[in-house]
């Protein structure tokens, strides 16, 4: 089956997108699925996004029904799933997009910060999968779950310690669940992003980080991407959504328990940067770059 055929085969399916009404990635997932003919029911805690996304989907020829739910509050997420169980009764696709983090040294954080990071990046995913499973089974045709993680689940992400641990937990939870559900043809995979326009990633930076970047200008930011990303450009929202559509389509019918890294090659490099001034690829700068740093 070709790509176009796989996308056409999604038409008529029902997708639940948690965190799917706002932010670049969440909104992008809902709209990409809607364009493929999927009936999308999403939830989010951004009321402006909830109000806008239905019209955006209609303009693209699709359907997105958006509801309020805050994944930080288990009762709020349960209310969303209670509605789905009563009004819809089945689903074919589940995508858990929501997440969040604030950049900080571990010894500067408090217990409530840790609880928030664990809930937003792992705890709600467990709850969402648990509540969605009866809906996926009700479809009678297997199903696809995609949990969003991050490159930080695969490296020592200083200043994101609890977040990185929570995302790693989501990654391995997804792998284990894939084994449990394999015989039912319910596939469970992860998408791990890195340098994207994800709202949660941008919100992680402190105000002073933005101020320093703003002082340098857009050209400097582009140079940092060239230094860091092997493909020399950050993946677009469309790039990420292409990966999502692949994982929920029949093109990926034999793929479960894996993580699709959509990052332009940063998971492959893991610290090897393309340093300027003739240093080329190394984990640390050599004489060309160091000379300019110390001069």
N, C-alpha and C positions, 0 to 999 in steps of 0.2 A: 504494500500500500504506500503510495506516495504521500508527500507532505500535505498537499491540497486535499487528497482523499481522507487522510487521517483527521484533518480539521473538520471536514464536512461530516465525518462520522461522529463528531462530538455534538452535532445539532440534536436538540431534543433532550439532552442530558440535563441533570440538575446539579448545580454546584453550590456548596456553602463556602463562603470566603470570610474568614474571621479577620477583621481589620482591613476590610476591602472597600471602604468608601472614601478614604482620604490618604494623603501621602502619595508619593510618586509610585511606589511599588504596589501598595495595596489597591489603590484606584486602578493602576495599570492592569493588575491581574483580573479584576472584575470586568473591566472594559474589554480586555483581550478575549476572555471567555465568552462574553456577550456577543462580540463580533463573530465568534465561531459558531453561534447559534445555541449556546448553552443558556439555560435559564439560571440566572445567578441570584442567590439570596445571600446578602452580606450583612455584617454588623460592624459597627465602629463606635468609638466614643466621640467622634468629631461631628457635631450636629450640622455644621455647614456642609461638610462633605456628604453627609447623608441626604441633605436636601437637594444637592446638585447632581448626584451621580445618576439618578434615574433618567433625567433629561439628556445627560451626556450619552448614556447608553442608547436611548431611543434615537438620537441623532446619528448613531452608528448602525442603526438597524437592529439593535439588540435589546435585551431586557435585564435590568438589574433592580431588585427590590432591596432597599436598604433599611435597616433597623438599628436602633440604639442598643448598644451593649458595651459595658466596660469590662474587659477581661481581668482587670485588677480585682474586680468584685465577683467572687464565685456565684453569688446569687443572681447578679445581672446576666452573666453568661448562661446560667441555668434557665433564666426566663426566656432568653432567645431560643434555646434548644427546646424548651417546652412548647413554644409557639411553632417551631418547625415540626415537632412530633405531632401536634394537634392539627396543623393546617396543611402540611406538605406530606409527611409520612414516609418519605424516602429521599435518597440522594445517591448520586453516582460519584461525586467528587467532593473532597474536603481540602481546603487550603488554609493553613494557619499562618497568617502574615504578621499578626500583631507582635510587638516587641518594644523594647526601649532600654536605654542605659544612659548614665551620666558619667563622664570621665572623672576619675578621682583615684588617688593613691589609696590602697586598701586600709592603711592605718588612719586615714581621715574619714572613713565611712562608719556608719552606725548600723546596728542590728536591723533597724527598719529599712535602711538602704539595701541591705542584703536580701531581706524578705521581698522587697519590691522587685529587685532584679531577678530573683528566682521565680517569682510568680509571673512576671511579664515575659520571661524567656524560656520557661520550662513548665511551671505548674499549670498554667492555663492550657498548654498544649495537651497535657495528659488528660485534663478534664474535657477538652474539646473532642479529642479522639474517642474518649469513653462514651460521651453523649452521642457522637455521630455514628458510632459503629452499628447500632440497631437500624439507623436510617440507611446506611450503606448496604447492610444485609437485606433490607426490605426491597431493594432494587432487583435482587435476584440475579444480577449480572456481574458480580464482583464490584470493583471500584478502585479509586485512586486517591491516596492521601499524599499531600505534599506539605511538609513542614519546613518553614524558612529558618535556616540557621545562619551561620556567618563563618568567614575565614578564622575569626577569633576562637572558634571551637577547636581549631587544629594547630594553634600555636600559643606560646606564652604571651598573652596580650596584657602587658603591664598597664596599669591604671584602669583595666577592665576585668579584674580578677574574677569577681563573682558572676558577672555577665558571661565571661568566657566559659566558666564552669557550667553555668546553666545551659548555654547553647550546646556545649559538649554533651550534657545530659540529654537534651532533645535529640541530638544526632544519634546517640547510642540507643535511646528509647525507640526511635524510629526504626533502627536496624533490628532490634529485638522484636518489635511489633510486626515487622515485615515477615519474620520467620513464623510467628504465631498465625498470621492471617494468610500465609501463602497458599494453602490448600483451598481457600475460599476465593482465590483470585482477587483479593483486595491487596493492592500494592501500596507500599509505604516508602516514600523517598524523601530526600531533603534537597533543597536548593541552598547553596552557600554563596552569598555575595560578599563583595568587599567594597571597592570604591564606586558606589552608586549614589544616586540622589535620594536614597531612602531617608524619610523624615527622621526616623529614630537615630540613624547614624549622624545626621547633621545636628540634631538636638543634643548629642552627646558632648559636643565641644563646648568649652567654657567661653563666655563673652570675650575674654582677652585673646583667645585663640582666633576668633573671627576678626578682631581688631587688627591683629598682626598680619593676618592674611589679606585683609582689605588694604592695608598700607602698601603691600607689595604689588597688588593688582592682579588681574586675571591672567596675564602672561606668566607670572611667577607660578601660579597654581598649575597652569598647563605644563610648565617645566617640571614641577614635582611629579606629575602623573607620568611624564616621559621617563623620569628617573626610576620610578617605582614599578610601573606596570610594563611587563615585557612587550605587550602589543602596542604600547605608547599611547593608548587612549583608554579611558574608563568605559566599561560596558554601558550601553544605553539602556533605558527602560525597555525598549523593544527587544534588545538582546536577552534580557532576563525573562521577559514574557514568552519569547520563543522557547526557552528552556522549560517553562511551566507547561506550555501547550504540548510540548513533546512528551513530558512525563505523564500527563493525564490522558494522552492519546494511545491508540493501539500500536503506534510505532514503538512504544516502550512497554509492551505487554509482557515481556520477559525480564524487565528491569524492576527489581524491588530490593529494598534495604541498602540503597546506595546514596551517595551525595553527589549532586551535580554542581561543580564549582563554576560559576559564571563570573569570572574576575579578570579576564584578560591575561591570565597566566601567573597571578601573584601567588597562588597556592603552590605552583611548581617552583617558583624562585625561592620562596621562604627565606628572605633575607639577602639574596644576591641582587644588588641594585646596580643599575647601569650608571656608574659614577662619571661625572664629566672630567674634562681636562686630561683625557687620555688614560684614565684609570680603568674604564670599562667595567665588566661584571666582577664584583667581589662583595663579600658581606660587609667589609669596612673599607673606607676610602684609602687610596694609596697616595703616593707622593704628589700627584697633580692636584687633587682636591685638598689634601691636607695643607699643602703650601699656601693655598688661598685662605684656608680657615685660620691659620696661625699668623699669617702676615698682618 
